[in-house]
Every structure is written in C-alpha cells, then in structure tokens.
Amino acid sequence: MDIYDFTVKDAKEESVSLAEYRGKVLLIVNTATGCHFTPQYEGLQKLYDKYRDKGFEILDFPCNQFGEQAPESIEEIAKFCTLKYNTTFRLFGKVNVNGDGAEPLFTYLKSCKTGIFGSNIKWNFTKFLVDGSGKVVARYAPMTAPEKIEDEIIRLL
C-alpha cells in the first residue's frame, strides 16, 4: 500500500483518489480555524503560490479533534480560509486524525513517520511532506512554520 491507494472526500463530499497527485510533491496538513497556529495559512499559501506550477500541492484537512478549534461547517471553513488568508489550495472534508475514527490516510501517514511523542498527532497543523513518488519523507510539528519547510520542498521538486 502507498499514498496513491487512498481515496478521500473533498470539501464537496466528492471522492478524490490521491493517485491524481502522482508525481507531485505534497504537503498534507490537519488544520483548524480557531487555533494558535491558524496564521500558518498565510505561509502555506505563500509556498503554494511559489511552487504550485512546479508540481507542489497542499492538501488541507480541517480537524476538530483538538480543543474543538474547527467547529464550523466545511462551507464556513472554506469561506474563512478564502476571505482571511486568500487560500487557493485544495480543501478536503473534516477528518479525525487519531483514534478509532481516524481518517485512514492519516493512520497511514502516522505509520510512515512518527513524531517525537510517538505516532499520534498531538495538535492542529501537523504537516506531512510526501515526495513525487509517494514516499512520506518528513513529518513536521505544529510549531514548524511553513517557511521552514521550503528548502526541503525545493529539494524534492
């Protein structure tokens, strides 16, 4: 099994095969609109603007599992991100990232790269970097600003 075997729901509840991202460098992030790290949307968008034409994609998965910091509907989350941070990268449906109801994609990502405290994701804005062949190459803690990942993205592109 690899990342391209997964199908997830986008913000419109439509199924999306991750195989459509084959050959692209991906940054997969669990996000929240009411989190201390929410301003990272700005840095994520800057990275996306700089590298999307070179084969870079950001996959945004809102998650209300940590402190209920994404309680809004997916429509409200989309509006917030667009109006406040001008995001244009793809928004997916809300997910859980830990526990029995965890989105299988995140279970897989966690199995590939554990964090400093083990496999569970500890908070919003945990980031997974995937190379163009679908290999999960890095996991970044929530406090890692998107711009700190830029050199690694450039290397993979």
Secondary structure, DSSP 8 states (H G I E B T S, - for coil): --GGG-EEEBTTS-EEEGGGGTTSEEEEEEE-TTSTTTTHHHHHHHHHHHHGGGTEEEEEEE--TTTT---S-HHHHHHHHHHHH---SEEB-----SSTT--HHHHHHHHHS-BTTBSS--STT-EEEE-TTS-EEEEE-TTS-GGGGHHHHHHH-
